[in-house]
Amino acid sequence: MTGYGRAEVEGAGLRLRVEVRGVNHKGLDLQVSLPSSLLSHEPALRNAVRQRVPRGRVEFRAFLETVGAEAVEVRYSEAAARALGAFADDLRRKGLLDRGMTLTDLLGLPDAVQVRLSPAAEAEGGRILLEAAEAALDRFRETRRAEGRRLEGQFRAALASLNALRREAEALAPEQAAQAAERLSQRVAALGATVEPGRMEQEVALVAQRADVTEELVRLGAHLSALEALLGEEGGEQGRRLDHLLQEMQREVSTLLAKSDLLALTQRGLDMRLLIEQMREQAQNVA
C-alpha cells in the first residue's frame, strides 16, 4: 500500500524535517537520505523503521536547518592560517600584494575552516531525528491503514459476489453431471452399439463422477470462509497470506472450468476467475 508521513521537530538550535514515502513491495526496501552531519545515526534510524514497517519500498528523507548559534562549531587550521599569513606578508613586502591576509582568504583555502555541528548538537540531532521519524512513521502508517480500509471494502464486495456465484454453481452441479451421463448415452445410441446394462450403468457413473464439480466447490467455499476470516484480522503478512489464498481459489476454479460441459456453469466459473484475478492484482497493494 502507498503511504506518506511528514514531521518537523526543533531542539538544540536545530530544526529537522523528515518525510517518509512508501509503496508496496515483497520485502523491505529502505532508501535513506540524511544530512552528512547525521549519517552516524543512520543505523539507529534504519532499525526504528524496520520495527514499524515490515514490508514496502520506503524512502526516508531528512532535511536539517540550524536555527541557533549554539548548534554550530567553527574549527580552523591554525597552521594553515599562519602559513597563509606569512605568505601574504612576504608578497606584500615584495610589492606583489597591497594588503595582508584576510578572513576571506582563509575561508577560500580548502579545509582551512570547517563549520559543522557541535558535538552536543550532533548528539541531540540523533535524538530529534528518531523523534521526528517516529511521528512521521505514525502518519505514514495511518495513511496505509486508510488505504487498507478502502481495499478491505473492495475485497468484501468481491467476496460477496464470489459466494453468490459459488451458490449458483452448486445449484448447477447436478445438471452438469446428469448432462454428461446423458451425452454418453446418446453417443452409444447413435453408434447403435449394444452394451450390457450393468456395464452401461458403470460407464455412466464414471462419466458423472468425472464431471462432478462438488469437491471443487466445497474447497472453494472453505477458501472463501478463510478469506472472510483473514479480512477481519489485524497484523502483518496479510498480503502474502491473501495472495496464497487467492492462488488456491484460482486453482479450484480452473479445475471446475476444465470439468465443465455446461454453458451456465462455465459462465459462473469465468465470472469467478475474473473476480479472483482482480483480487490478486489488488492483493499486491496489501502489506
URTA-V226117 format. One record per residue. N is the residue number from 1. PHI is phi in degrees with one decimal (* if undefined). OMEGA is omega in degrees with one decimal (none if undefined). BURIAL is b if it has 24 or more other C-alpha atoms within 12 Angstrom, else e. Layout:
# URTA-V226117
n;phi;omega;burial
N;PHI;OMEGA;BURIAL
N;PHI;OMEGA;BURIAL
This chain:
# URTA-V226117
n;phi;omega;burial
1;*;176.5;b
2;-78.2;178.8;b
3;-161.3;178.1;b
4;-150.1;176.1;b
5;-144.7;-178.2;b
6;-142.9;177.9;b
7;-153.2;179.3;b
8;-135.6;-178.1;b
9;-135.8;175.9;b
10;-119.7;176.5;b
11;175.3;177.2;b
12;55.2;178.7;b
13;77.7;-178.6;b
14;-118.9;170.2;b
15;-123.9;-175.1;b
16;-121.7;176.0;b
17;-117.4;179.3;b
18;-125.7;177.5;b
19;-133.4;177.2;b
20;-124.9;175.9;b
21;-126.6;-179.8;b
22;-158.4;171.9;b
23;-129.3;-176.2;b
24;-69.2;179.4;b
25;-159.4;-176.5;b
26;-59.8;177.9;e
27;-120.3;176.2;e
28;-102.0;175.6;e
29;-113.8;-172.2;e
30;-104.6;175.5;b
31;-109.9;-176.0;e
32;-119.0;175.6;b
33;-126.3;-177.5;e
34;-123.0;170.9;b
35;-60.3;-175.7;b
36;-58.8;-178.4;e
37;-71.9;-178.8;b
38;-114.0;-176.1;b
39;-62.3;-179.1;e
40;-66.7;-178.7;e
41;-95.5;-176.4;b
42;-62.5;179.4;b
43;-58.6;179.2;e
44;-65.4;178.6;e
45;-64.8;180.0;b
46;-59.4;179.1;b
47;-63.8;179.1;e
48;-64.2;179.5;b
49;-68.0;-179.1;b
50;-60.8;-179.5;b
51;-69.2;-176.1;e
52;-101.8;-175.6;b
53;-130.2;-176.7;b
54;-74.9;-176.7;b
55;-137.8;173.7;b
56;130.5;169.7;b
57;-94.3;-168.8;b
58;-113.4;175.9;b
59;-113.9;179.6;b
60;-116.6;-179.5;b
61;-129.2;178.5;b
62;-125.4;-178.8;b
63;-126.3;-173.7;b
64;-111.9;177.6;b
65;-134.7;175.9;b
66;-88.8;-177.9;b
67;-119.0;179.2;e
68;-140.2;-177.9;e
69;-62.5;-177.7;e
70;-65.5;-179.2;e
71;-84.7;-171.4;b
72;-107.6;176.0;b
73;-125.7;179.8;e
74;-108.6;176.0;e
75;-120.4;178.7;e
76;-140.5;179.0;e
77;-92.9;179.9;e
78;-63.4;179.9;e
79;-63.0;179.6;e
80;-65.5;179.9;e
81;-65.1;179.6;b
82;-63.6;-178.7;e
83;-64.3;179.7;e
84;-67.6;178.6;b
85;-65.0;179.2;e
86;-64.5;179.5;e
87;-65.2;179.2;e
88;-65.1;178.4;e
89;-62.7;179.8;e
90;-63.1;179.0;e
91;-66.5;179.6;e
92;-68.4;179.4;e
93;-63.6;-179.6;e
94;-84.0;179.2;e
95;80.2;-179.9;e
96;-92.3;-178.9;e
97;-145.2;-173.0;e
98;-91.6;-179.7;e
99;-155.7;176.2;e
100;-84.9;-179.0;b
101;-72.7;174.8;b
102;-117.7;177.7;e
103;-62.3;178.6;e
104;-60.7;178.3;e
105;-64.0;-179.7;e
106;-66.7;179.8;b
107;-65.1;-179.9;e
108;-79.5;-179.6;e
109;-85.7;-176.6;e
110;-55.1;174.4;e
111;66.9;178.8;e
112;-73.7;179.4;e
113;-127.1;178.5;e
114;-124.5;176.5;e
115;-111.3;-176.5;e
116;-149.6;179.3;e
117;-68.8;173.7;b
118;-68.7;178.2;b
119;-54.4;179.6;e
120;-65.6;-179.7;e
121;-68.3;178.9;b
122;-65.5;177.3;b
123;-65.9;177.9;e
124;-65.5;177.4;b
125;-60.2;176.7;b
126;-65.1;179.8;b
127;-66.5;-177.9;b
128;-72.7;174.5;b
129;-63.4;179.3;b
130;-68.5;178.0;b
131;-63.8;178.9;b
132;-66.2;179.4;b
133;-62.0;179.6;b
134;-61.7;-179.9;b
135;-65.9;179.6;b
136;-65.6;179.6;b
137;-67.9;175.2;b
138;-59.6;-179.9;b
139;-70.0;176.9;b
140;-60.4;-179.5;b
141;-67.3;179.1;b
142;-67.3;177.1;e
143;-66.0;177.4;b
144;-69.8;177.5;b
145;-64.5;178.9;b
146;-62.8;177.7;e
147;-67.7;177.9;b
148;-61.5;178.7;b
149;-64.9;177.5;e
150;-65.7;179.0;e
151;-64.9;179.4;b
152;-61.3;177.4;b
153;-60.7;178.9;e
154;-66.4;179.5;e
155;-64.6;-179.2;b
156;-67.0;177.1;b
157;-65.3;178.1;e
158;-65.9;178.7;b
159;-61.9;178.5;b
160;-62.7;178.7;e
161;-65.1;179.3;e
162;-64.8;178.5;b
163;-63.6;178.7;b
164;-65.5;178.8;e
165;-65.5;178.7;b
166;-63.5;178.6;b
167;-63.2;177.3;e
168;-64.8;178.5;e
169;-65.3;177.5;b
170;-61.1;179.4;b
171;-68.3;-178.4;e
172;-89.0;-175.2;b
173;-57.3;178.7;b
174;-61.1;178.9;e
175;-65.1;177.8;b
176;-60.3;-179.4;b
177;-66.8;-179.6;b
178;-64.6;-179.5;b
179;-66.9;178.5;b
180;-62.9;178.8;b
181;-66.3;-179.7;b
182;-63.9;179.8;e
183;-65.8;176.7;e
184;-62.9;179.6;b
185;-60.4;-179.7;b
186;-65.6;179.2;e
187;-65.5;179.2;e
188;-61.4;-179.9;e
189;-64.7;-179.4;e
190;-66.0;179.0;e
191;-78.2;-179.0;e
192;71.0;-177.7;e
193;-82.5;177.1;e
194;-103.7;-178.3;e
195;-122.7;178.3;e
196;-58.8;-177.4;e
197;-54.3;-179.6;e
198;-65.0;179.9;e
199;-66.9;-179.9;e
200;-63.0;179.5;e
201;-64.3;178.6;e
202;-64.9;-179.3;e
203;-64.3;178.4;e
204;-62.1;179.9;b
205;-63.3;179.5;e
206;-64.9;179.5;e
207;-64.1;179.3;b
208;-63.5;179.0;b
209;-66.7;179.1;e
210;-65.7;-179.0;b
211;-87.3;-176.6;b
212;-71.9;-179.1;b
213;-109.5;-177.3;b
214;-60.9;-177.6;b
215;-62.9;178.9;e
216;-63.6;-179.1;b
217;-70.5;177.1;b
218;-65.8;179.1;e
219;-64.8;177.3;e
220;-60.5;177.6;b
221;-61.4;178.1;b
222;-65.5;178.4;e
223;-65.1;179.0;b
224;-66.3;176.3;b
225;-65.4;177.8;e
226;-64.7;178.1;e
227;-64.4;179.2;b
228;-62.6;178.4;b
229;-66.3;-179.2;e
230;-64.1;180.0;b
231;-65.2;179.9;b
232;-91.8;-177.5;e
233;-89.1;172.5;e
234;-113.4;176.4;e
235;121.4;-176.0;e
236;-85.7;177.3;e
237;64.1;179.8;b
238;-68.2;-179.1;b
239;-60.7;-179.5;b
240;-67.2;179.6;b
241;-65.0;179.4;b
242;-65.0;-179.7;b
243;-63.3;178.8;b
244;-62.6;-179.3;e
245;-63.6;179.7;b
246;-68.7;174.5;b
247;-60.8;179.8;b
248;-63.8;178.1;b
249;-64.2;179.4;b
250;-63.1;179.4;b
251;-65.0;-179.9;b
252;-66.0;179.6;b
253;-67.2;178.3;b
254;-63.3;177.2;b
255;-65.0;177.8;b
256;-59.3;-179.7;b
257;-66.0;178.9;b
258;-65.8;-179.9;e
259;-83.4;-169.6;b
260;-67.2;173.9;b
261;-126.0;-178.1;b
262;-116.3;-173.7;b
263;-56.9;-178.1;e
264;-63.4;179.0;e
265;-68.7;177.8;b
266;-60.5;179.6;b
267;-63.3;176.8;e
268;-63.4;178.6;b
269;-63.1;178.6;b
270;-65.0;178.4;b
271;-64.4;178.7;b
272;-65.9;-179.8;b
273;-61.9;178.9;b
274;-62.8;179.3;e
275;-62.2;-178.8;b
276;-66.6;177.7;b
277;-62.4;177.4;b
278;-64.6;178.7;b
279;-68.0;178.3;b
280;-65.6;176.0;b
281;-63.5;179.6;e
282;-69.4;-178.3;b
283;-63.9;177.6;b
284;-66.1;179.7;b
285;-97.0;-178.5;b
286;-102.0;-178.5;b
287;-75.9;none;b
